[in-house]
Amino acid sequence: MAKIALDAGHGINTPGKRSPAGEREWTFNNKVVVAAIKYLNEYENANVIRLDDPTGNTDVSLTARTNKANSENADILVSYHHNANTGQWGTWTGTETYHYPGSSAGLTLARNVHPSILSGMGLRDRGIKTANFHMLRESNMPAILIEGGFMDSTIDIVQMRDNTVMDRTGKALAEAIASHFGLERKSGGGSPGTYTVQPGDTLWSISQAHNMTVTELKALNNLTTDDIYPGQILIVSYEGSTGTMFVQVIVSSLWVYDAPDWNARHSTVSQGEVFTIADTLTVDGATMYKLKSGLYITGNTNYVRVFEQ
């Protein structure tokens, strides 16, 4: 099992982490990380440990992030960021990857990942570098910090605003990590079928064409809104699946409930735990899953992911 610690740098409200147009760095970081997680789920023995707040509402401290990676014995750590120069628009450009000075394992990881990020972003190669960053220094495992592009570059921002590029870069990151560990794609019940979004498609039309609900489609792809774009690749099924739906916790801890009532708290479950879904409900306007055990859990894709096998 490869334990992969992934980190979208900062939080959505971190002061100063903005493009000159006010776009939030975490939002760009998160798009790549969410895509990477989606594509890593296509591989056997890939266990993702997310270090930041998946909602972006809290800027989790650097110490808390590395402590989590260390306590869960992650095999590697990848911290994903986007750069800035002066904070005003300019024509500087490029992608760079950092590892801790003197870390041969960090350098190996950087060499295995950096070319894939270059391919995904399509920007100038600024090289592999060393730095005494907290995420690199305080982690017990090989670690890299990626700067995908410059938020204040008139060149790079075009790529960063393109969701197809962000998804492609996340896929490139996932494939590079899988190659680093020698992971194999899931076969039989675990290998996902995909669909490429066409102009005019909606989540409803895609879900109807693939015999699933919009809720299931969004959960399979970690989508938190109804927004999709032409060229986006969505997971729509798993070849050879039994049709059984499962829900996996993607945050450090989460409440389960005795009844379809948000006040009926039973106990907490931990990140990585998987449960069989017996039914899908709507409670006070939000999705809740009834589990095979008889308990209930939120369907909010900020906290859980759903898959079929």
C-alpha positions in Angstrom: 0.0 0.0 0.0 1.4 3.4 -1.0 0.4 6.1 1.4 0.4 9.4 -0.5 0.1 12.7 1.5 -1.4 15.4 -0.8 -1.7 19.1 0.2 -3.4 22.0 -1.6 -1.4 24.9 -0.3 -3.0 27.5 2.0 -6.7 28.0 2.4 -9.3 29.9 0.4 -9.2 33.0 2.7 -5.4 33.1 3.3 -4.4 36.7 3.2 -2.3 37.7 0.2 -2.6 34.5 -1.7 -4.4 36.1 -4.6 -4.0 36.8 -8.3 -4.1 40.5 -9.2 -7.7 39.9 -10.2 -8.5 38.5 -6.8 -8.6 34.8 -7.6 -7.6 32.6 -4.7 -4.5 30.5 -4.9 -6.1 27.6 -2.9 -8.8 27.3 -5.5 -6.2 26.7 -8.2 -4.3 24.3 -6.0 -7.4 22.4 -5.0 -8.5 21.8 -8.7 -5.2 20.0 -9.3 -5.3 18.0 -6.0 -9.0 17.0 -6.5 -8.2 15.8 -10.0 -5.1 13.9 -8.7 -7.2 12.1 -6.1 -9.8 11.2 -8.6 -7.2 9.6 -10.9 -5.2 8.0 -8.1 -8.5 6.2 -7.2 -8.0 4.3 -10.5 -5.0 2.5 -9.1 -4.6 -0.5 -6.7 -3.0 0.2 -3.3 -3.1 4.0 -3.5 -4.1 5.4 -0.2 -4.4 9.2 -0.3 -4.0 11.3 2.9 -5.2 14.8 2.3 -3.5 17.3 4.6 -5.4 20.6 4.0 -9.1 21.3 4.6 -10.9 20.0 1.6 -13.4 22.9 1.8 -10.6 25.5 2.0 -12.4 27.3 4.8 -9.6 26.6 7.3 -5.9 27.3 6.5 -4.6 24.3 8.3 -1.2 25.1 10.0 1.9 23.8 8.4 2.8 22.0 11.6 -0.6 20.3 11.6 -0.1 19.2 8.0 3.3 17.6 8.5 2.3 16.1 11.9 -0.6 14.4 10.1 1.6 13.1 7.3 4.2 11.8 9.9 1.6 10.3 12.2 0.0 8.4 9.4 3.4 7.2 8.1 2.9 8.6 4.6 5.4 7.2 2.1 5.6 10.6 0.2 4.3 14.1 0.6 3.4 16.4 -2.3 2.4 20.0 -1.6 0.8 21.7 -4.5 1.0 25.5 -4.9 1.0 28.3 -7.5 3.6 31.0 -7.5 3.6 34.8 -7.4 6.3 37.4 -8.2 5.4 41.0 -7.6 1.7 40.7 -7.2 1.2 42.8 -10.3 0.7 41.4 -13.8 3.9 40.6 -15.6 5.3 38.1 -18.2 7.4 35.9 -15.9 6.4 32.3 -16.3 7.0 28.7 -15.5 6.8 25.6 -13.3 9.2 24.6 -10.7 9.5 21.8 -8.1 11.3 21.9 -4.8 12.8 19.3 -2.5 14.7 19.6 0.8 18.5 20.3 0.4 20.5 17.0 0.7 17.5 14.8 0.4 18.3 12.2 -2.3 14.9 10.6 -1.9 13.3 14.0 -2.3 15.3 14.6 -5.4 14.3 11.3 -6.9 10.6 12.0 -6.2 11.0 15.5 -7.8 12.7 14.0 -10.9 9.9 11.5 -11.2 7.1 14.1 -10.9 8.4 17.3 -12.3 8.3 16.4 -16.0 4.7 15.3 -15.7 3.7 18.7 -14.2 5.5 20.4 -17.1 3.5 18.3 -19.6 0.2 19.1 -17.8 0.7 22.9 -17.4 2.5 23.5 -20.7 4.7 26.2 -19.3 8.4 27.0 -19.2 10.6 24.6 -17.2 12.0 26.6 -14.2 13.7 23.4 -13.0 14.1 21.3 -9.9 15.3 23.3 -6.9 16.0 23.0 -3.2 14.5 25.1 -0.4 14.2 25.0 3.4 10.4 25.0 3.3 8.5 23.7 6.4 6.6 21.1 4.4 9.9 19.7 3.1 12.0 20.1 6.3 9.5 18.7 8.9 8.2 15.7 6.9 9.7 12.3 7.7 9.2 11.0 4.2 10.4 12.2 0.7 8.6 15.4 0.0 8.3 17.9 -2.8 6.6 21.3 -3.2 5.3 22.1 -6.7 4.7 25.7 -8.0 2.5 25.0 -11.0 2.7 28.5 -12.4 2.5 32.2 -11.5 -0.8 33.7 -10.4 0.5 37.2 -11.4 1.7 36.1 -14.9 -0.4 37.1 -17.9 0.9 33.9 -19.5 0.4 31.4 -16.7 -3.0 32.6 -15.6 -4.5 31.6 -18.9 -3.5 28.0 -18.2 -4.6 28.2 -14.6 -8.1 29.5 -15.5 -8.6 26.6 -17.9 -10.2 23.7 -16.0 -9.2 21.3 -18.7 -5.5 22.1 -17.9 -6.0 21.8 -14.2 -7.7 18.4 -14.6 -5.0 17.3 -17.1 -2.3 18.4 -14.6 -3.9 16.5 -11.8 -4.0 13.4 -14.0 -0.4 13.9 -14.8 0.5 14.1 -11.1 -1.5 11.0 -10.3 0.2 9.0 -13.1 3.6 10.2 -12.1 3.0 9.1 -8.5 1.6 5.8 -9.6 4.7 5.3 -11.8 7.0 6.2 -8.9 5.5 3.4 -6.8 5.0 1.0 -9.6 1.2 0.9 -9.0 -1.1 -1.0 -11.3 -4.5 0.1 -12.5 -7.5 -1.5 -11.0 -8.9 -4.4 -13.0 -12.4 -6.1 -13.0 -14.6 -4.4 -10.4 -12.3 -1.5 -9.8 -11.3 -0.1 -13.2 -13.5 3.0 -13.9 -15.2 3.7 -17.2 -15.0 7.4 -18.1 -16.9 9.9 -20.2 -15.5 13.0 -21.9 -17.9 16.0 -21.4 -19.2 17.4 -24.7 -20.6 20.9 -25.4 -24.2 21.1 -24.1 -23.8 18.2 -21.6 -25.2 18.6 -18.1 -24.7 16.4 -15.1 -28.3 15.3 -15.4 -28.0 14.3 -19.1 -24.7 12.4 -18.3 -26.2 10.7 -15.3 -29.3 9.6 -17.2 -27.1 8.2 -20.0 -25.2 6.1 -17.5 -28.0 4.9 -15.3 -27.0 6.8 -12.2 -28.2 9.8 -10.2 -26.6 13.2 -10.3 -25.7 12.8 -6.7 -23.8 9.5 -7.5 -22.1 11.1 -10.5 -20.9 14.1 -8.4 -19.7 11.8 -5.6 -17.8 9.6 -7.9 -15.9 12.6 -9.3 -15.6 14.6 -6.0 -17.7 17.4 -7.6 -19.0 20.1 -5.2 -20.9 22.1 -7.8 -22.9 21.4 -10.9 -20.3 23.0 -13.1 -18.7 20.9 -15.8 -16.8 21.8 -19.0 -16.2 20.4 -22.4 -13.2 18.1 -22.4 -13.5 17.2 -18.7 -13.2 13.5 -18.1 -15.7 12.1 -15.6 -15.8 8.6 -14.0 -19.2 7.2 -14.9 -19.0 3.4 -14.1 -16.7 0.6 -13.1 -16.3 -2.2 -15.5 -17.6 -5.5 -14.2 -19.1 -3.8 -11.2 -21.7 -5.5 -9.0 -23.6 -2.3 -8.7 -22.9 -2.0 -5.0 -22.2 1.6 -3.9 -19.7 2.4 -1.2 -18.9 5.6 0.7 -15.4 6.4 2.0 -14.5 9.0 4.6 -11.9 11.5 3.2 -11.5 13.8 6.3 -9.8 13.0 9.6 -13.1 12.3 11.4 -16.8 12.4 10.6 -20.1 11.9 12.5 -22.4 9.0 11.7 -26.0 9.2 12.9 -28.6 6.8 14.4 -31.4 8.2 12.3 -32.0 10.4 9.2 -31.6 13.4 11.5 -28.6 15.7 11.6 -29.1 16.0 15.4 -29.0 12.2 16.0 -25.3 11.8 16.4 -24.0 8.3 17.1 -20.2 8.3 16.9 -17.3 9.4 14.7 -15.6 7.4 12.0 -12.1 7.9 10.7 -10.5 8.9 7.3 -10.3 5.9 5.0 -13.1 3.9 6.5 -15.5 2.5 3.9 -19.2 1.6 4.3 -21.8 0.0 2.1 -24.7 2.3 1.0 -28.2 0.9 1.4 -30.2 4.0 0.4 -29.8 7.7 -0.6 -31.9 10.2 1.2 -32.4 14.0 1.3 -32.5 15.4 4.8 -33.2 19.2 5.2 -32.1 19.7 1.6 -28.8 17.8 1.9 -27.8 14.3 0.9 -27.5 11.6 3.5 -26.7 7.9 3.0 -28.3 5.1 4.9 -25.6 2.5 5.5 -26.0 -1.3 5.5 -25.2 -1.2 9.2 -28.4 0.9 9.8 -26.4 4.1 10.6 -26.5 7.2 8.5 -23.7 9.4 7.1 -23.5 12.7 5.1 -23.3 12.6 1.3 -21.4 15.9 1.2 -18.5 15.4 -1.2 -16.3 17.7 0.9 -16.2 14.9 3.5 -16.9 11.6 1.6 -16.4 10.0 -1.8 -18.7 7.4 -3.3 -17.6 4.6 -5.6 -19.1 1.5 -7.1 -17.7 -2.0 -7.4 
